[in-house]
Amino acid sequence: MFDNLPLPLVTIITVVFNGEKYLEQTIQSVINQNYDNVEYVIIDGGSTDGTVDIIRKYEDKIDYWVSEPDSGLYDAMNKGIKLATGELIGLINSDDIYNDGTVSKVTNQYVNPQKLRFVIISGAIFRTDSQGNIKIRLYTSHKSLEEQIEWRMPLHHPATFVSCDVYKTIGAFNTKYKIAGDYDFIYRAFHSRKVKFLIVDDFLTSMRLGGLSEEGIMSIWIKAKENFQVRKDNISLVKNFLIFLFVLLVNGIKQIVKPLLSDPLLSTYYRYRHKRD
């Protein structure tokens, strides 16, 4: 695939706290990738369940791990990024998994036709239930990135890989955010005009339904407020406020209606929301 080119080192970071239920599946999805140059880092926030025992079970496959208190998700991610030595860095949550061949697909995009210093590579994801059954397919595209960047996070974070030079140039995650740190990072990268975005036309990650940004009305409110802060220096106050109100209204209605919809209807909705080129 790479001819005589050396395989670029890819750092994978998993952040976890009391994640014994699914962590082993996540670890296996990383160490079983068909790519030979992966650095694996696990940052545990001082778990009190069986998480550390699972990490120790795979210690010979993990390049670095630590278990200590942190200040939250984005603080833990930043710890991992500081430790990373790879050219590309991927973040996979402790209840999600990489699909087969994900790292190879990403690195193939990275080296063809040539490596770029400032690049973010992303792809599609499956949303699955707690048993891993696929419920929703979410796509991404350059078109959706440009259309959605002012409204919400346009990429699927667990299916996104970032070159180390991007983090060095625009910074890592802003720890003042509870939910919107990934949106803030992608927003800054997009508006820097230094970063090239590449899309892998494949499903890179299986991401379980639920999570911090999907926990109810309070999370919707916090996310809307934080997204407002992310945009405030780049668009007018009036436009930003109108987006804030619209998104708050739509997500509030969605919170009420979503439990009433069947899986096929939900899939249709998400296909429209994450429409392809």
C-alpha positions as CSV (number, residue, x, y, z in Angstrom):
1,M,0.0,0.0,0.0
2,F,2.8,2.4,0.9
3,D,5.4,1.1,-1.6
4,N,8.8,1.9,0.0
5,L,7.6,4.7,2.2
6,P,8.1,4.3,6.0
7,L,4.9,3.7,7.9
8,P,4.0,6.9,9.7
9,L,3.7,6.4,13.5
10,V,0.1,6.8,14.6
11,T,-0.7,7.5,18.3
12,I,-4.0,6.3,19.6
13,I,-5.2,7.7,22.9
14,T,-8.0,6.3,25.0
15,V,-9.3,8.4,27.9
16,V,-11.3,6.4,30.6
17,F,-12.8,6.7,34.0
18,N,-14.7,3.7,35.5
19,G,-15.1,2.2,32.1
20,E,-14.7,-1.5,32.8
21,K,-17.9,-2.4,30.9
22,Y,-16.5,-1.7,27.4
23,L,-12.9,-0.8,27.8
24,E,-11.6,-4.3,26.8
25,Q,-13.5,-4.1,23.5
26,T,-11.9,-0.7,22.9
27,I,-8.4,-1.9,23.6
28,Q,-8.8,-5.0,21.4
29,S,-10.1,-2.9,18.5
30,V,-6.9,-0.8,18.7
31,I,-4.3,-3.6,19.2
32,N,-5.9,-5.8,16.5
33,Q,-5.6,-3.1,13.8
34,N,-3.8,-4.4,10.6
35,Y,-1.2,-1.6,10.9
36,D,2.2,-2.2,12.3
37,N,3.3,1.3,13.6
38,V,0.8,2.2,16.4
39,E,1.7,3.9,19.7
40,Y,-1.1,3.2,22.2
41,V,-1.6,5.5,25.2
42,I,-4.3,5.1,27.9
43,I,-5.1,7.9,30.4
44,D,-7.3,6.7,33.3
45,G,-8.8,9.3,35.6
46,G,-8.3,7.3,38.8
47,S,-10.9,4.6,38.3
48,T,-12.3,2.7,41.3
49,D,-13.9,-0.2,39.4
50,G,-12.0,-2.9,37.4
51,T,-10.6,-0.5,34.7
52,V,-7.0,-0.6,35.9
53,D,-7.1,-4.5,36.0
54,I,-8.2,-4.5,32.4
55,I,-5.4,-2.1,31.5
56,R,-2.8,-4.3,33.3
57,K,-4.1,-7.3,31.4
58,Y,-3.0,-5.7,28.1
59,E,0.0,-3.9,29.5
60,D,2.4,-5.5,27.1
61,K,0.4,-4.0,24.2
62,I,0.1,-0.5,25.6
63,D,3.0,1.9,25.2
64,Y,2.1,4.1,28.1
65,W,-0.7,4.3,30.7
66,V,-1.4,6.2,33.8
67,S,-4.1,6.2,36.4
68,E,-4.5,9.4,38.3
69,P,-7.1,12.1,39.0
70,D,-7.7,14.7,36.3
71,S,-9.8,17.8,35.7
72,G,-12.2,16.2,33.2
73,L,-12.4,14.7,29.8
74,Y,-10.5,17.4,27.9
75,D,-7.7,17.7,30.5
76,A,-7.2,13.9,30.2
77,M,-7.1,14.2,26.4
78,N,-4.5,16.9,26.6
79,K,-2.4,14.7,28.8
80,G,-2.4,12.0,26.2
81,I,-1.6,14.5,23.4
82,K,1.4,15.8,25.3
83,L,2.7,12.2,25.6
84,A,2.1,11.3,21.9
85,T,5.1,10.9,19.6
86,G,3.2,9.9,16.4
87,E,2.7,12.0,13.3
88,L,-1.0,11.4,13.5
89,I,-3.1,11.2,16.7
90,G,-6.5,9.5,17.1
91,L,-8.7,9.7,20.2
92,I,-11.0,6.7,20.8
93,N,-13.4,6.8,23.7
94,S,-13.4,3.9,26.2
95,D,-16.9,2.7,25.1
96,D,-16.3,2.9,21.4
97,I,-14.3,0.8,19.0
98,Y,-12.3,1.2,15.8
99,N,-13.6,-0.8,12.9
100,D,-11.3,-3.2,11.1
101,G,-8.6,-1.5,9.0
102,T,-9.4,2.0,10.3
103,V,-5.8,3.1,10.9
104,S,-4.6,1.7,7.5
105,K,-7.4,3.6,5.8
106,V,-6.5,6.8,7.5
107,T,-2.7,6.5,6.9
108,N,-3.4,5.7,3.3
109,Q,-5.2,9.0,3.0
110,Y,-2.4,10.7,4.8
111,V,0.5,9.6,2.6
112,N,-1.3,9.9,-0.8
113,P,-0.3,11.8,-2.8
114,Q,2.0,13.3,-0.1
115,K,2.1,14.0,3.6
116,L,0.7,17.3,4.8
117,R,1.9,19.0,8.0
118,F,-1.4,20.4,8.9
119,V,-4.1,17.9,8.3
120,I,-7.3,16.5,10.0
121,I,-8.7,13.2,8.6
122,S,-12.2,12.1,9.5
123,G,-14.8,9.6,8.3
124,A,-18.2,8.0,8.9
125,I,-19.3,6.2,12.0
126,F,-21.8,3.6,13.1
127,R,-24.0,4.4,16.1
128,T,-24.7,1.2,18.0
129,D,-26.7,0.1,20.9
130,S,-25.1,-1.4,24.1
131,Q,-24.8,-4.8,22.5
132,G,-22.9,-3.3,19.5
133,N,-25.8,-3.6,17.0
134,I,-25.8,-1.0,14.3
135,K,-28.7,1.4,14.7
136,I,-27.7,4.5,12.7
137,R,-25.1,5.3,10.0
138,L,-23.6,8.8,10.1
139,Y,-21.7,10.1,7.2
140,T,-19.5,13.1,6.8
141,S,-18.2,15.1,3.8
142,H,-16.4,18.3,2.9
143,K,-19.9,19.8,2.0
144,S,-21.3,18.9,5.5
145,L,-18.2,20.3,7.1
146,E,-18.5,23.7,5.4
147,E,-22.3,23.9,5.9
148,Q,-22.4,22.8,9.5
149,I,-19.3,24.4,11.1
150,E,-21.1,27.4,12.4
151,W,-24.0,25.3,13.7
152,R,-22.4,22.4,15.5
153,M,-19.6,19.9,15.6
154,P,-19.4,18.8,11.9
155,L,-17.1,15.8,12.3
156,H,-17.4,12.6,14.3
157,H,-14.7,13.0,16.9
158,P,-13.9,9.3,17.5
159,A,-13.4,8.9,13.8
160,T,-11.0,11.9,13.5
161,F,-7.2,11.8,13.3
162,V,-5.1,15.0,13.7
163,S,-1.5,15.6,12.7
164,C,0.7,16.5,15.6
165,D,1.6,19.8,14.0
166,V,-2.0,20.9,14.1
167,Y,-2.0,20.5,17.9
168,K,1.3,22.3,18.2
169,T,0.1,25.2,16.1
170,I,-3.5,25.9,17.1
171,G,-3.3,24.3,20.6
172,A,-5.1,21.3,22.0
173,F,-8.5,21.2,23.9
174,N,-9.8,24.2,25.9
175,T,-10.5,22.7,29.3
176,K,-13.0,25.5,30.2
177,Y,-15.6,23.5,28.2
178,K,-17.5,20.6,29.6
179,I,-19.0,19.4,26.3
180,A,-17.9,21.6,23.4
181,G,-14.1,21.2,23.6
182,D,-14.0,19.0,20.4
183,Y,-16.2,21.5,18.5
184,D,-14.0,24.4,19.7
185,F,-10.9,22.6,18.5
186,I,-12.3,21.8,15.0
187,Y,-13.8,25.3,14.8
188,R,-10.4,26.8,15.5
189,A,-8.7,24.5,13.0
190,F,-11.2,25.3,10.3
191,H,-11.0,29.0,10.7
192,S,-7.2,29.0,11.0
193,R,-7.2,28.3,7.2
194,K,-3.9,26.5,7.8
195,V,-5.4,23.0,8.1
196,K,-6.4,20.7,5.3
197,F,-9.4,18.5,6.0
198,L,-9.5,15.0,4.3
199,I,-12.5,12.7,4.4
200,V,-12.2,8.9,4.3
201,D,-15.3,7.5,2.6
202,D,-15.8,4.6,5.0
203,F,-17.0,3.8,8.4
204,L,-14.1,4.1,10.8
205,T,-15.6,3.8,14.2
206,S,-18.5,2.2,16.0
207,M,-19.8,4.7,18.7
208,R,-22.3,3.6,21.3
209,L,-25.5,5.7,21.6
210,G,-25.5,7.9,24.7
211,G,-22.5,9.9,26.1
212,L,-21.8,13.2,27.8
213,S,-23.4,15.3,25.1
214,E,-26.6,13.2,24.9
215,E,-27.8,13.1,28.5
216,G,-30.9,15.3,28.5
217,I,-32.1,18.9,28.7
218,M,-29.3,20.2,30.9
219,S,-26.7,18.9,28.5
220,I,-28.5,20.5,25.6
221,W,-28.4,23.8,27.5
222,I,-24.7,23.6,28.4
223,K,-23.8,22.5,24.9
224,A,-25.7,25.4,23.3
225,K,-24.1,27.9,25.7
226,E,-20.6,26.6,25.1
227,N,-21.1,26.5,21.3
228,F,-22.2,30.1,21.5
229,Q,-18.9,30.9,23.2
230,V,-16.9,29.0,20.6
231,R,-18.4,31.1,17.8
232,K,-18.5,34.5,19.5
233,D,-15.3,35.9,18.0
234,N,-16.0,34.8,14.5
235,I,-19.6,35.8,13.7
236,S,-21.9,38.7,14.6
237,L,-23.6,38.7,18.0
238,V,-27.0,38.7,16.3
239,K,-26.3,35.8,14.0
240,N,-24.7,33.9,16.9
241,F,-27.7,34.5,19.1
242,L,-30.2,33.4,16.4
243,I,-28.2,30.2,15.9
244,F,-28.2,29.6,19.7
245,L,-32.0,30.0,19.9
246,F,-32.7,27.8,16.9
247,V,-30.4,25.0,18.0
248,L,-31.8,25.1,21.5
249,L,-35.3,24.9,20.2
250,V,-34.6,22.1,17.7
251,N,-32.7,20.0,20.2
252,G,-35.4,20.5,22.8
253,I,-38.0,19.3,20.4
254,K,-35.8,16.4,19.4
255,Q,-35.4,15.4,23.0
256,I,-39.2,15.0,23.2
257,V,-39.8,13.4,19.8
258,K,-36.8,11.1,19.5
259,P,-38.0,8.4,21.9
260,L,-41.2,8.1,19.9
261,L,-39.5,7.4,16.6
262,S,-38.7,3.9,15.3
263,D,-35.2,3.0,14.2
264,P,-35.9,3.4,10.5
265,L,-37.3,6.9,11.0
266,L,-34.3,7.8,13.1
267,S,-32.0,6.5,10.5
268,T,-33.7,8.6,7.8
269,Y,-33.4,11.7,10.1
270,Y,-29.7,11.2,10.6
271,R,-29.1,10.5,6.9
272,Y,-30.6,13.9,6.2
273,R,-28.7,15.6,9.0
274,H,-25.4,14.1,8.0
275,K,-26.0,14.2,4.3
276,R,-23.2,13.3,1.9
277,D,-21.9,15.3,-1.1
